[in-house]
Each structure stands twice: as structure tokens, then as C-alpha cells.
């Protein structure tokens, strides 16, 4: 049962957990989480309670000399006293933790205070008042379920039974020890078969625990050497690339020095992030915001004095290099500027002919507020986008009304602002079909699902035919199919908010933001524009991604957290027993399709997607280099690895657009060559 509200949940989740624990120990039969509306047949006889509030309090208020941490510990003790009094004497109780905390409330590093935790155990056959004389590793504690419930030891567990903590006959002790050893031999054989590191010269016949060592991960010299070599090659490459672009020798050397200094500083700060927390997280969150705001200012302020322009551009280059290199950089943080931009002179003082209509401006303002202000899950332990999605996917009357209302308003907004839906039949047909989707989905009928899915496929075939015939409305059909799929899988809220964001930005690019596509021959003026053009597609995409409840907002250490991915729609088309691949396709497919639609829009309006690709490739390279110095920092490895994977995903979305960009440039060069005498 889930009683957890993110890292800002210090009390509520634990309070709900103790209510549930009390109810179960009083004999209540739990409801099933996997099949809503059903219950188990009897009260639980195995309970695993993971109470996360203490961890959150430690992160927020630290551990050393922390009144809040001490108060939370006392609160837990008092409530555990009530719980343990209800546990039957025939049960075994184990109390432990998954990790420790530093004095400052951090974990994820190799420090002993983080890796060593206490454990208490009592129950049948457990020695009383016994202090285990030697260190028990966490992997040893992980053997307890197999020991207590007589379950096979899985290959993932390679610990040693803490047998000395139990009252056992010599014969039983030897029997369990042999079982444990046999499991280790089986694991070792599996490791050898699958080309993993394994122990040599051990056999089932001789139990030799002293030969089993648990080596630290450590920093491999080969990794460091390869990274150092790559770092030098990249530095030299930057220098010669700058010279090739007609930058002076001094300027090229300065650019290379910025890269070298930035990388070394980033590596030092990242490796010491536990002690440099005050620097590490604020730089990652605030720097991208400051950088984009400064680049936008440089783009708008065309009449800036030349010396000030050069200083501005130098600071922009420093910030850009740091954003690319720094491990904690969060491009998604810049979406907080999406609300602020509405109050800049670009929007407030634009000429009437360069303004989007009031419906677009007010609708965008309305939907951007919860995305940027009320989606900070780890701060408020509440996110309005997530709350609405959670409500919209429930099969009940109020969610049905809400979904229908959302998508009706969303598709009306689309129709009103469409240039190709120009007659009443088209308008009422599209409005009727979209408004009916929530009703059709609540039926939970495979036949209905497949009629809708087949219709979407037929429309896509028609769009492909129109594309071949160069008919203008082909993209409109694809766009409507994507919105339909989103609404089917994710509900009316996601369908409607995606429509409003998509149509709004399309209008902004034609009106208020159209000036960013105007090129100049002045390199000093062109630099801020190139930077804005590079980051804006990613910012807009992350704004939409936040609208889907995927980003935790302020205080979240990653652009996207794989542990919090929020996908919906897996059972459509197979309401009884869908395969994992089908669930993934129907849940993630609409999100991928909408992402492709976004990047297609960016390409169509004039963004150079190759700039975005270059930024992501540079980011990938820098994150990969930093992996070699982070093996002893598990959380950093997790963050770097996920950011790398996610950057690959974003590159995949725009790959065909980058190819189109390259072909277009080659075509333009060919035309220039023909026209030039």
C-alpha cells in the first residue's frame, strides 16, 4: 500500500502507514492494490513497512544537532511501541534501514556512516539480549527472508546467513550454513557462465567463507586514462575548431581555457557534492535560468554598446560551457520563465499585428500557472498536474465529466485557431468525435477501443497519401490523430493541455517570438540568438513534459526521474491481459508521438534542430567523461546515466529533422554554386 508523497513528505505518509499497520494487526483484510475494488481473503501474515519520513526529515533538516530529526525519531519510537505490542509472539520482527545519513543529511557516497546501519531482530529462536560480535553487511541482512521463510536464495543475493543470532542446534546450524554455501556456489557458477567476475577454487564440498571478499568498486585506472585522453583530444579539437571559424588565436586559447577550467571545476564540485551541497544543487538549477534569461536579453537588446556586447557574449560563453559540462545542470528548470515571458515587453508592447489573439494569450496564461507554480512535488508534496491526471484516469462519474469538459474545451480551442478547418461539417464532426472519447473509454470495451484505433490508422494512411500528393492538410490530420491518442490513453486533461500548449507556441512563433528567426551578419549579435534558438525547443518540450506531471519542480535533482515516470493507458485495446510491450506502447506511444509532433513544429517554424542536436551531443560527451570519476558516488552515477539515456531519447526524436536540416543546407549550397558566376 502506498503512503508516500515525495521528498517533501515528512509526516503525512508515515501517519497513514501507522493507521494501515494498526488496522492490519487488528485483523482487517487489506484491499488489493493491483485489482481495485477487490480484497484479500485474510489478514496479512507478512508485512514489510518502509517508513520514509525519517529520511526526508534528515535531508531537509540534517542529522547533527537537529531538533526536527530527534523529534521524528521519538515520534517513530512511540508509534512503533503501539505496533510491536500487537505483533503476535510467533512472528519474527526485523527493524533496520536501507542506508545511513551524513551529519548534513546526505547519502549516496561510500562513507562508512552511510553504509553502516543498525539492525534489531526478535522472535522465535532469536537469541535475547545478544550483541552480534562482528560486522554484518547489508547483503547479509538481505538473506533473512530466505532464511525465515525457507525460500530459495536468488542469484542476486550473495550474503551470509547471520546464524549466530539464532538459537540453533549444531546440526541445524551446519545444515543452514551448507544451504547458504550451496546457494553461493550456484550464484558463482551463474556469474562464470554469464562472463561476470567470479571466485575461483571454491567447491560445494568445502565451506570457505574467508575466500569470499566484497571488493569496493573503486576508480579504475583504465577508465581515468581513457577519459583523460578524450578530455585532451576534445580540448585540442575546440581550439582548432575555433581557429577554423576565424576566431583569433588568443580567443581560441581563451575558449579552450574556459572548457578546461569549467570541466575541472565541475568534476571537483560534483565529486565533493556532499560537502559542497550549497554550491552543487543551486548551480545546477539556477545557472540555466540565468543563462537563458541573459541570452534572451542579449538577443532583444540590439542597441547595446560594442564593449558591453563583448562582455555579455563572453559571460554567455562561460555559462553555456558550464551548462554543458556541469553534472547537475537542469534544462527543465528554465520552464519557470514560460510564465514570466508573458510580462516582458516582447509580449506586452508588441504591435497589434504581431500579437497572438487574446484567447490564445489568456488560455496559455491559465494553463502555464499550474505547470510552473503548482507542480513542485518535493516542496509541497503536491503537484496539480499529477493530481488532475490521477483523477482523470479513474473510471467514475466526476472524472468522466471532467475529461469530457477538458477535451471539449481543448478541441474547441484548436478548431477556433485552425486555418484549415474551415467549414461547419468538419468543425462539428471533430468536436463530436473528441468529446465522445471519454465516454467511449469509460465503457472499457475492446471492440470500441479497436474501432477508434483502426480509425486513427486509416486517417494516418490518408495523411500519408495527402503528403505524397502535396496536399496542405496532411499535417493537420496527423496532429489530430496524436491528440486523439493522447486523450484515449492519458485522459482529457493531457489531451486538452497538449492542444493549448501546441497551438499557443505555434501562434507565438508566428507573432511575438517571430523575431528570433531573423538572422544577422554580425557575429556578436548572432551569438545570443543562436543560444536562444538552441535551448528554446528543449525548454518548450520540458514545459509540456512538466504538464504531464513528469517533473518534480524545484528541489528535484534530475530533469526526469525514472522512478517517477508517469505513464498511463496500457490496457486500451486489451482490457484483460495485455503484454508488457503493449502496455508500454499504449502508455508511452502517445508521449513519443507528441514529442515528434513538437520537434516537427520546431523544424517547420525555423529552428535549426542541428544546434539542439550539437548541444545534446556535447552534453552526452561531457557526462560520459565524468562517469569515470563517479563509481563511488552511486547517486551521481544514477543521475549521469539517466541523463545520458534521456539525451539519447531526445536525439532520437529529432534525428530525421537533423537529417532534413543537413540536406537542406547541402541543397542551398548547390543552388548557390549554380547561381554564383
C-alpha positions as CSV (number, residue, x, y, z in Angstrom):
1,X,0.0,0.0,0.0
2,X,1.4,3.4,-1.0
3,X,1.6,6.0,1.7
4,X,4.3,8.4,0.3
5,X,4.2,11.9,-1.1
6,X,7.7,12.5,-2.3
7,X,10.7,14.1,-0.6
8,X,8.6,16.9,0.9
9,X,6.6,14.3,2.8
10,X,7.9,14.5,6.4
11,X,4.9,13.3,8.3
12,X,1.7,12.5,6.4
13,X,2.9,9.3,4.7
14,X,4.1,7.8,8.0
15,X,0.9,8.7,9.8
16,X,-1.1,6.9,7.1
17,X,1.2,3.9,7.3
18,X,0.7,3.5,11.0
19,X,-3.1,3.7,10.5
20,X,-2.8,0.9,8.0
21,X,-0.4,-1.2,10.2
22,X,-2.8,-0.8,13.2
23,X,-5.7,-1.9,11.1
24,X,-4.0,-5.0,9.6
25,X,-2.7,-6.1,13.0
26,X,-6.2,-5.7,14.4
27,X,-7.4,-8.2,11.8
28,X,-8.5,-6.0,8.9
29,X,-8.3,-7.7,5.5
30,X,-6.4,-5.4,3.1
31,X,-7.8,-4.3,-0.2
32,X,-5.8,-5.2,-3.3
33,X,-3.7,-2.6,-4.9
34,X,-3.4,-4.5,-8.2
35,X,-7.1,-5.1,-8.6
36,X,-9.1,-2.1,-7.3
37,X,-12.3,-3.0,-5.6
38,X,-11.2,-6.5,-4.6
39,X,-9.8,-7.7,-1.2
40,X,-7.5,-10.4,0.0
41,X,-9.1,-13.4,1.7
42,X,-7.4,-13.0,5.2
43,X,-5.3,-10.5,7.2
44,X,-1.6,-10.4,6.2
45,X,0.9,-12.7,7.9
46,X,3.9,-11.0,6.3
47,X,4.2,-7.2,6.5
48,X,7.0,-5.0,5.1
49,X,6.7,-1.5,6.3
50,X,9.0,1.1,4.7
51,X,8.6,4.4,6.5
52,X,10.3,7.2,4.5
53,X,9.6,10.2,6.7
54,X,12.8,10.0,8.7
55,X,14.8,10.0,5.5
56,X,13.0,13.1,4.3
57,X,13.5,14.9,7.7
58,X,17.2,14.1,7.6
59,X,17.5,15.5,4.1
60,X,15.6,18.7,4.9
61,X,16.8,19.5,8.5
62,X,20.1,17.5,8.6
63,X,21.0,15.0,11.4
64,X,23.6,16.5,13.7
65,X,22.1,18.7,16.5
66,X,18.8,18.6,14.6
67,X,15.7,19.0,16.8
68,X,13.4,18.0,13.9
69,X,15.4,14.8,13.4
70,X,15.3,13.9,17.1
71,X,11.6,14.7,17.3
72,X,10.9,12.4,14.3
73,X,12.9,9.6,15.9
74,X,10.9,10.0,19.2
75,X,7.6,10.0,17.2
76,X,8.5,6.8,15.4
77,X,9.5,5.1,18.7
78,X,6.2,6.0,20.3
79,X,4.2,4.6,17.3
80,X,6.4,1.5,17.0
81,X,5.7,0.7,20.7
82,X,2.0,0.5,19.8
83,X,2.6,-1.6,16.7
84,X,5.0,-4.1,18.3
85,X,2.6,-4.7,21.2
86,X,0.1,-6.0,18.7
87,X,2.6,-8.3,16.8
88,X,1.9,-12.0,17.7
89,X,4.7,-13.7,19.6
90,X,5.0,-16.3,16.8
91,X,6.2,-13.6,14.4
92,X,9.8,-12.5,13.8
93,X,10.4,-8.8,13.7
94,X,13.4,-7.1,12.0
95,X,14.0,-3.4,12.3
96,X,16.7,-1.8,10.1
97,X,17.3,0.9,7.5
98,X,18.4,0.9,3.8
99,X,21.2,3.4,4.5
100,X,22.6,5.9,6.9
101,X,22.9,9.7,6.6
102,X,25.8,12.1,6.9
103,X,25.6,14.9,9.5
104,X,24.3,17.2,6.8
105,X,21.6,14.7,5.8
106,X,23.1,13.2,2.6
107,X,23.6,9.7,1.3
108,X,24.8,8.0,-1.9
109,X,28.5,8.2,-1.2
110,X,30.9,5.4,0.1
111,X,31.3,6.9,3.6
112,X,31.1,4.3,6.3
113,X,28.5,6.3,8.3
114,X,26.2,5.9,5.3
115,X,26.9,2.3,4.6
116,X,26.7,1.0,8.2
117,X,23.3,0.9,9.8
118,X,21.8,-0.7,12.9
119,X,19.5,-3.8,12.9
120,X,17.3,-5.2,15.7
121,X,15.7,-8.6,15.5
122,X,13.5,-10.6,17.8
123,X,11.1,-13.5,17.7
124,X,11.1,-17.4,17.9
125,X,14.6,-18.9,18.1
126,X,16.3,-15.4,18.2
127,X,18.8,-15.0,21.0
128,X,17.8,-12.5,23.6
129,X,20.0,-9.6,24.6
130,X,22.6,-10.8,22.2
131,X,25.0,-8.4,20.5
132,X,26.4,-9.7,17.3
133,X,30.2,-9.6,17.7
134,X,31.1,-8.9,14.1
135,X,30.1,-6.5,11.3
136,X,27.0,-7.7,9.4
137,X,26.9,-6.4,5.8
138,X,23.6,-5.3,4.3
139,X,23.9,-8.1,1.8
140,X,23.9,-10.5,4.9
141,X,20.6,-9.0,6.1
142,X,19.2,-9.5,2.7
143,X,19.4,-13.3,3.3
144,X,16.9,-13.1,6.1
145,X,13.7,-13.6,4.0
146,X,15.1,-16.8,2.5
147,X,16.2,-18.0,6.0
148,X,12.9,-17.1,7.8
149,X,10.5,-18.3,5.1
150,X,12.6,-21.3,3.8
151,X,12.7,-19.7,0.4
152,X,15.4,-20.3,-2.3
153,X,18.2,-17.7,-2.2
154,X,18.1,-15.8,-5.5
155,X,21.3,-15.2,-7.5
156,X,21.0,-11.5,-6.8
157,X,21.7,-12.2,-3.1
158,X,25.2,-13.2,-2.2
159,X,25.2,-12.6,1.6
160,X,25.9,-14.9,4.5
161,X,23.2,-16.0,7.0
162,X,23.7,-14.3,10.4
163,X,23.3,-17.7,12.0
164,X,24.9,-16.7,15.3
165,X,22.0,-14.5,16.1
166,X,19.7,-17.5,16.4
167,X,19.2,-20.4,18.9
168,X,20.1,-23.4,16.8
169,X,21.4,-26.9,17.3
170,X,24.8,-27.6,15.9
171,X,23.2,-29.9,13.3
172,X,20.7,-27.3,12.2
173,X,23.5,-24.6,12.1
174,X,25.6,-26.8,9.8
175,X,22.5,-27.6,7.6
176,X,21.7,-24.0,7.1
177,X,25.3,-23.0,6.6
178,X,25.6,-25.7,3.9
179,X,22.4,-24.5,2.2
180,X,23.7,-20.9,2.2
181,X,27.1,-22.1,0.8
182,X,25.4,-24.2,-1.9
183,X,23.4,-21.1,-3.0
184,X,26.6,-19.1,-3.2
185,X,28.2,-21.8,-5.4
186,X,25.2,-21.8,-7.7
187,X,25.4,-18.0,-7.9
188,X,29.2,-18.2,-8.6
189,X,28.6,-20.7,-11.4
190,X,25.9,-18.5,-12.9
191,X,28.3,-15.5,-12.8
192,X,31.0,-17.5,-14.5
193,X,28.6,-18.7,-17.2
194,X,27.5,-15.2,-17.9
195,X,31.0,-13.7,-18.1
196,X,30.8,-11.8,-14.8
197,X,33.6,-11.7,-12.1
198,X,33.5,-14.9,-10.0
199,X,35.5,-16.6,-7.3
200,X,37.9,-19.4,-8.3
201,X,38.9,-22.5,-6.3
202,X,35.7,-22.9,-4.3
203,X,33.5,-26.0,-4.3
204,X,30.4,-27.3,-2.6
205,X,32.4,-29.8,-0.5
206,X,34.4,-27.3,1.4
207,X,32.7,-24.3,3.1
208,X,35.3,-21.5,2.9
209,X,33.7,-18.2,3.7
210,X,37.1,-16.5,4.2
211,X,37.6,-16.7,0.4
212,X,34.5,-14.6,-0.3
213,X,35.5,-11.0,-0.4
214,X,33.4,-7.9,-1.2
215,X,35.7,-5.6,-3.1
216,X,34.9,-1.9,-3.4
217,X,34.0,-0.5,-6.8
218,X,36.9,1.9,-6.8
219,X,38.2,4.1,-9.7
220,X,39.7,2.1,-12.5
221,X,42.9,3.4,-13.8
222,X,42.0,2.4,-17.4
223,X,38.7,4.5,-17.1
224,X,40.6,7.5,-15.9
225,X,43.3,7.2,-18.6
226,X,40.7,6.9,-21.4
227,X,38.8,9.9,-20.0
228,X,41.9,12.0,-19.7
229,X,42.9,11.2,-23.2
230,X,39.4,12.0,-24.5
231,X,39.5,15.2,-22.5
232,X,42.8,16.3,-24.1
233,X,41.5,15.5,-27.6
234,X,38.3,17.4,-27.1
235,X,40.3,20.4,-25.7
236,X,42.6,20.4,-28.8
237,X,39.6,20.0,-31.0
238,X,37.9,23.1,-29.5
239,X,41.0,25.1,-30.1
240,X,41.4,24.2,-33.8
241,X,37.6,24.4,-34.5
242,X,37.6,28.0,-33.0
243,X,40.5,29.0,-35.3
244,X,38.8,27.4,-38.3
245,X,35.8,29.7,-37.5
246,X,38.1,32.7,-37.9
247,X,38.4,33.3,-34.1
248,X,41.8,34.8,-33.2
249,X,44.5,32.7,-31.6
250,X,44.0,34.5,-28.3
251,X,40.2,34.0,-28.5
252,X,40.6,30.3,-29.4
253,X,43.0,29.8,-26.4
254,X,40.6,31.6,-24.1
255,X,37.7,29.4,-25.3
256,X,39.7,26.3,-24.7
257,X,40.7,27.5,-21.2
258,X,37.0,28.1,-20.4
259,X,36.3,24.5,-21.3
260,X,39.3,23.0,-19.4
261,X,38.6,25.2,-16.3
262,X,34.9,24.5,-16.4
263,X,35.3,20.7,-16.6
264,X,37.9,20.5,-13.8
265,X,35.8,22.8,-11.6
266,X,32.6,20.7,-12.4
267,X,34.5,17.5,-11.6
268,X,35.8,18.8,-8.3
269,X,32.4,20.1,-7.2
270,X,30.5,17.0,-8.3
271,X,32.9,14.6,-6.6
272,X,32.6,16.6,-3.3
273,X,28.9,17.3,-3.7
274,X,28.2,16.1,-0.1
275,X,30.3,18.8,1.4
276,X,29.6,21.4,-1.4
277,X,25.8,20.9,-1.4
278,X,25.3,24.7,-1.1
279,X,27.1,25.1,-4.5
280,X,26.2,21.9,-6.3
281,X,22.4,22.0,-6.5
282,X,21.8,25.8,-6.8
283,X,24.3,26.0,-9.7
284,X,22.5,23.2,-11.5
285,X,19.1,24.7,-11.0
286,X,19.8,28.5,-11.2
287,X,22.6,28.7,-13.8
288,X,20.4,27.5,-16.8
289,X,17.7,30.0,-15.8
290,X,20.2,32.9,-15.6
291,X,21.9,31.8,-18.8
292,X,18.7,31.7,-20.9
293,X,17.5,35.0,-19.4
294,X,20.8,36.7,-20.2
295,X,20.9,35.2,-23.8
296,X,17.3,36.5,-24.3
297,X,18.3,39.9,-23.1
298,X,21.3,40.0,-25.4
299,X,19.0,39.0,-28.3
300,X,16.4,41.7,-27.6
301,X,18.8,44.5,-26.7
302,X,20.1,45.2,-30.2
303,X,21.4,48.7,-29.5
304,X,23.9,47.6,-26.8
305,X,27.3,49.3,-26.8
306,X,30.0,47.2,-28.5
307,X,32.2,46.8,-25.4
308,X,29.2,45.8,-23.3
309,X,28.1,43.4,-26.0
310,X,31.5,41.6,-26.0
311,X,31.5,41.3,-22.2
312,X,27.9,39.9,-22.4
313,X,28.9,37.4,-25.0
314,X,31.9,36.3,-23.0
315,X,29.8,35.7,-20.0
316,X,27.3,33.8,-22.1
317,X,30.1,31.5,-23.5
318,X,31.2,30.8,-19.9
319,X,27.7,29.9,-18.8
320,X,27.0,27.8,-21.9
321,X,30.2,25.8,-21.4
322,X,29.3,25.3,-17.7
323,X,25.7,24.3,-18.5
324,X,27.1,21.6,-20.9
325,X,29.7,20.3,-18.6
326,X,28.2,20.6,-15.1
327,X,26.7,17.3,-14.0
328,X,23.7,18.8,-12.2
329,X,22.6,21.1,-15.0
330,X,18.8,21.1,-15.3
331,X,17.4,22.4,-18.5
332,X,13.9,21.7,-17.3
333,X,14.4,24.4,-14.7
334,X,14.1,27.1,-17.4
335,X,10.4,26.4,-17.9
336,X,9.8,28.7,-14.9
337,X,10.4,31.5,-17.4
338,X,7.5,30.5,-19.6
339,X,5.1,32.3,-17.3
340,X,7.5,35.3,-16.8
341,X,7.9,35.9,-20.6
342,X,4.2,36.9,-20.9
343,X,5.0,40.0,-18.9
344,X,8.1,41.1,-20.9
345,X,8.0,43.9,-23.4
346,X,8.1,41.2,-26.2
347,X,4.5,40.4,-25.3
348,X,3.2,43.5,-23.6
349,X,4.5,46.0,-26.1
350,X,4.2,44.0,-29.3
351,X,2.4,45.8,-32.1
352,X,-1.2,44.7,-32.6
353,X,-0.4,43.0,-35.9
354,X,2.4,41.0,-34.2
355,X,0.2,39.8,-31.3
356,X,-1.5,36.4,-30.9
357,X,-5.2,36.7,-30.2
358,X,-6.4,37.2,-26.7
359,X,-8.0,33.8,-26.5
360,X,-4.5,32.2,-27.1
361,X,-2.8,34.5,-24.6
362,X,-5.3,34.1,-21.8
363,X,-5.6,30.3,-22.3
364,X,-1.8,29.9,-22.3
365,X,-1.6,32.0,-19.1
366,X,-4.2,29.9,-17.4
367,X,-2.5,26.5,-18.2
368,X,1.0,27.6,-17.6
369,X,0.3,28.7,-14.0
370,X,-0.1,25.1,-12.5
371,X,2.8,23.9,-14.7
372,X,5.3,26.4,-13.4
373,X,4.0,27.3,-9.9
374,X,1.9,24.4,-8.6
375,X,3.9,21.3,-9.7
376,X,6.8,21.3,-7.2
377,X,6.2,17.8,-5.8
378,X,9.2,17.7,-3.5
379,X,8.4,21.1,-1.9
380,X,4.6,20.9,-1.5
381,X,4.3,17.1,-1.8
382,X,1.6,18.1,-4.2
383,X,1.6,18.6,-8.0
384,X,-1.6,19.9,-9.6
385,X,-0.8,18.2,-13.0
386,X,-0.3,14.9,-11.3
387,X,-3.4,15.3,-9.1
388,X,-5.6,16.1,-12.2
389,X,-4.1,13.1,-14.1
390,X,-4.7,10.8,-11.1
391,X,-8.3,11.9,-11.0
392,X,-8.8,11.8,-14.8
393,X,-7.8,8.1,-15.1
394,X,-10.4,6.9,-12.6
395,X,-13.5,5.2,-14.0
396,X,-16.1,7.3,-12.3
397,X,-18.8,10.0,-12.9
398,X,-16.8,13.0,-11.8
399,X,-13.6,12.1,-13.8
400,X,-15.8,11.3,-16.8
401,X,-17.4,14.8,-16.6
402,X,-14.0,16.4,-16.1
403,X,-12.4,14.6,-19.0
404,X,-15.3,15.4,-21.3
405,X,-15.2,19.1,-20.3
406,X,-11.4,19.3,-20.7
407,X,-11.2,17.8,-24.1
408,X,-14.3,19.7,-25.4
409,X,-12.7,23.0,-24.4
410,X,-9.3,21.9,-25.8
411,X,-10.6,20.8,-29.2
412,X,-12.8,23.9,-29.4
413,X,-9.7,26.0,-28.8
414,X,-7.9,24.1,-31.6
415,X,-10.8,24.4,-34.1
416,X,-11.1,28.2,-33.4
417,X,-7.4,28.7,-34.1
418,X,-7.1,26.4,-37.1
419,X,-6.7,27.8,-40.6
420,X,-7.7,24.7,-42.5
421,X,-10.8,23.5,-40.5
422,X,-12.9,26.0,-42.5
423,X,-16.5,24.6,-42.7
424,X,-19.2,23.6,-40.2
425,X,-19.3,19.9,-41.1
426,X,-15.6,19.5,-40.3
427,X,-15.9,21.5,-37.1
428,X,-18.9,19.7,-35.6
429,X,-17.5,16.3,-36.7
430,X,-14.2,16.8,-35.0
431,X,-15.8,18.4,-31.9
432,X,-18.2,15.5,-31.6
433,X,-15.6,12.8,-32.0
434,X,-13.2,14.2,-29.5
435,X,-16.0,15.0,-26.9
436,X,-17.1,11.3,-27.2
437,X,-13.6,9.8,-26.4
438,X,-14.0,9.9,-22.6
439,X,-17.4,8.2,-22.9
440,X,-16.0,5.5,-25.2
441,X,-13.1,4.9,-22.9
442,X,-15.2,4.5,-19.8
443,X,-17.0,1.6,-21.5
444,X,-13.8,-0.4,-21.2
445,X,-14.7,-2.4,-24.3
446,X,-12.0,-3.9,-26.6
447,X,-14.3,-3.6,-29.7
448,X,-14.8,0.1,-29.1
449,X,-11.1,0.6,-28.5
450,X,-10.1,-1.1,-31.7
451,X,-12.7,0.8,-33.8
452,X,-11.0,4.0,-32.5
453,X,-7.5,2.7,-33.1
454,X,-8.4,1.4,-36.6
455,X,-9.9,4.8,-37.4
456,X,-6.7,6.5,-36.3
457,X,-4.6,4.2,-38.5
458,X,-7.0,4.9,-41.5
459,X,-6.6,8.6,-41.0
460,X,-2.8,8.3,-40.9
461,X,-2.9,6.4,-44.2
462,X,-5.0,9.2,-45.7
463,X,-2.4,11.7,-44.3
464,X,0.4,9.8,-45.9
465,X,-1.5,9.8,-49.2
466,X,-2.1,13.5,-49.0
467,X,1.6,14.1,-48.2
468,X,2.6,12.3,-51.4
469,X,0.1,14.4,-53.3
470,X,1.5,17.5,-51.5
471,X,-1.9,18.4,-50.1
472,X,-1.6,21.1,-47.3
473,X,-3.9,19.5,-44.7
474,X,-1.9,16.2,-44.3
475,X,-0.1,17.5,-41.2
476,X,-3.4,18.6,-39.7
477,X,-4.7,15.0,-39.8
478,X,-1.5,13.7,-38.1
479,X,-1.8,16.3,-35.4
480,X,-5.4,15.4,-34.7
481,X,-4.6,11.7,-34.5
482,X,-1.8,12.4,-32.0
483,X,-4.2,14.5,-29.8
484,X,-6.8,11.7,-30.1
485,X,-4.3,9.0,-29.0
486,X,-3.2,11.2,-26.0
487,X,-6.8,11.7,-25.0
488,X,-7.6,8.0,-25.2
489,X,-4.5,6.9,-23.2
490,X,-3.9,9.8,-20.8
491,X,-7.4,11.4,-20.4
492,X,-9.0,14.7,-21.3
493,X,-6.7,16.9,-19.2
494,X,-3.5,15.8,-21.1
495,X,-5.2,15.9,-24.4
496,X,-6.5,19.4,-23.8
497,X,-3.4,20.9,-22.2
498,X,-1.2,19.5,-25.0
499,X,-3.5,21.1,-27.6
500,X,-3.4,24.5,-25.8
501,X,0.4,24.5,-25.4
502,X,0.9,23.3,-29.0
503,X,-1.4,25.9,-30.6
504,X,-0.2,28.7,-28.3
505,X,3.5,28.2,-29.1
506,X,2.7,27.8,-32.8
507,X,1.0,31.2,-32.7
508,X,3.8,32.8,-30.6
509,X,6.4,31.7,-33.2
510,X,4.3,33.4,-36.0
511,X,3.8,36.6,-33.9
512,X,5.5,37.7,-30.7
513,X,8.5,35.4,-31.0
514,X,8.9,35.6,-34.8
515,X,11.9,38.0,-34.4
516,X,14.2,35.2,-33.1
517,X,14.2,33.6,-36.6
518,X,15.7,36.8,-38.2
519,X,19.4,36.2,-38.9
520,X,22.1,38.9,-38.9
521,X,25.6,39.1,-40.4
522,X,27.0,40.5,-37.1
523,X,28.5,37.6,-35.1
524,X,28.2,39.5,-31.8
525,X,24.5,39.9,-32.4
526,X,24.1,36.4,-33.8
527,X,25.6,34.6,-30.8
528,X,22.8,35.2,-28.3
529,X,20.2,34.4,-31.0
530,X,21.9,31.0,-31.7
531,X,21.9,30.2,-27.9
532,X,18.2,31.0,-27.6
533,X,17.4,29.0,-30.7
534,X,19.4,26.1,-29.3
535,X,17.7,25.9,-25.9
536,X,14.1,27.0,-26.7
537,X,12.9,23.7,-28.2
538,X,14.2,21.8,-25.2
539,X,12.6,24.3,-22.8
540,X,9.2,24.1,-24.5
541,X,9.4,20.3,-24.6
542,X,10.2,20.2,-20.9
543,X,7.3,22.6,-20.2
544,X,4.9,20.2,-21.9
545,X,6.6,17.2,-20.1
546,X,6.0,19.0,-16.8
547,X,2.4,19.5,-17.7
548,X,2.2,15.7,-17.8
549,X,3.4,15.5,-14.1
550,X,6.8,14.1,-15.1
551,X,9.0,16.7,-13.4
552,X,9.1,17.3,-9.6
553,X,9.9,21.0,-10.0
554,X,12.2,22.9,-7.6
555,X,14.4,20.8,-5.4
556,X,14.3,17.9,-7.8
557,X,17.9,16.8,-8.7
558,X,17.1,15.4,-12.2
559,X,15.3,16.7,-15.3
560,X,13.4,13.4,-15.3
561,X,13.4,10.8,-12.6
562,X,12.9,7.2,-13.9
563,X,11.4,6.3,-10.5
564,X,8.6,8.8,-11.1
565,X,7.8,8.3,-14.7
566,X,4.1,8.8,-15.0
567,X,2.7,6.8,-18.0
568,X,-1.0,5.8,-18.5
569,X,-3.1,4.0,-21.0
570,X,-1.7,0.5,-21.1
571,X,-4.9,-1.5,-21.0
572,X,-6.6,0.1,-24.0
573,X,-7.2,-2.4,-26.8
574,X,-6.5,-5.4,-24.4
575,X,-8.7,-4.9,-21.3
576,X,-7.9,-8.4,-19.8
577,X,-4.3,-9.4,-20.0
578,X,-2.1,-7.0,-22.1
579,X,1.6,-7.9,-22.6
580,X,4.3,-5.6,-21.2
581,X,5.2,-4.4,-24.7
582,X,1.6,-3.5,-25.4
583,X,1.3,-1.6,-22.1
584,X,4.5,0.2,-22.9
585,X,3.4,1.0,-26.4
586,X,-0.1,2.3,-25.4
587,X,1.3,4.2,-22.4
588,X,4.5,5.7,-23.9
589,X,3.5,5.7,-27.5
590,X,1.3,8.8,-27.3
591,X,4.0,10.7,-25.4
592,X,6.6,9.7,-28.1
593,X,4.1,10.7,-30.9
594,X,3.5,14.1,-29.2
595,X,7.3,14.6,-28.8
596,X,7.8,14.0,-32.6
597,X,4.9,16.5,-33.2
598,X,6.7,19.1,-31.1
599,X,10.0,18.7,-32.8
600,X,8.3,18.7,-36.2
601,X,6.7,22.1,-35.3
602,X,10.1,23.5,-34.2
603,X,11.6,22.5,-37.6
604,X,8.7,23.9,-39.6
605,X,8.8,27.3,-37.9
606,X,12.5,27.7,-38.5
607,X,14.5,26.3,-35.6
608,X,17.9,24.8,-36.6
609,X,17.5,21.4,-35.0
610,X,21.1,20.6,-35.6
611,X,22.0,23.2,-33.0
612,X,19.9,21.4,-30.5
613,X,21.5,18.1,-31.5
614,X,25.0,19.6,-31.1
615,X,24.1,20.8,-27.6
616,X,22.8,17.3,-26.6
617,X,25.8,15.5,-28.2
618,X,28.2,17.8,-26.3
619,X,26.3,17.2,-23.1
620,X,26.4,13.5,-23.7
621,X,30.2,13.6,-24.2
622,X,30.8,15.6,-21.0
623,X,28.5,13.5,-18.8
624,X,30.2,10.4,-20.2
625,X,33.6,11.7,-19.3
626,X,32.5,12.4,-15.7
627,X,31.3,8.9,-15.3
628,X,34.9,7.7,-14.9
629,X,35.3,9.6,-11.7
630,X,32.0,8.7,-10.1
631,X,31.9,4.9,-9.3
632,X,32.0,5.5,-5.6
633,X,29.1,8.0,-5.9
634,X,26.0,5.8,-6.6
635,X,23.5,8.7,-6.8
636,X,25.8,10.6,-9.2
637,X,26.2,7.5,-11.4
638,X,22.4,7.2,-11.4
639,X,21.9,10.8,-12.4
640,X,24.6,10.8,-15.1
641,X,23.4,7.5,-16.6
642,X,19.8,8.6,-16.7
643,X,20.6,12.0,-18.2
644,X,22.7,10.2,-20.9
645,X,19.9,7.8,-21.8
646,X,17.3,10.6,-21.8
647,X,19.5,12.8,-24.1
648,X,19.8,9.8,-26.5
649,X,16.0,9.7,-26.5
650,X,15.6,13.4,-27.3
651,X,18.2,13.0,-30.1
652,X,16.2,10.1,-31.5
653,X,13.0,12.3,-31.6
654,X,14.8,14.9,-33.8
655,X,17.1,12.6,-35.8
656,X,15.0,12.8,-39.0
657,X,14.8,16.6,-38.6
658,X,18.5,16.9,-38.3
659,X,18.9,14.9,-41.5
660,X,16.4,17.2,-43.2
661,X,18.5,20.2,-41.9
662,X,21.7,18.8,-43.4
663,X,20.0,18.0,-46.7
664,X,18.5,21.5,-46.9
665,X,21.9,23.1,-46.2
666,X,23.5,20.9,-49.0
667,X,20.7,21.9,-51.4
668,X,21.2,25.6,-50.6
669,X,25.0,25.3,-51.2
670,X,24.3,23.6,-54.6
671,X,21.9,26.4,-55.6
672,X,24.4,29.0,-54.5
673,X,27.1,27.3,-56.6
674,X,24.9,27.3,-59.7
675,X,23.9,30.9,-59.2
676,X,27.4,32.2,-58.4
677,X,29.3,33.1,-61.5
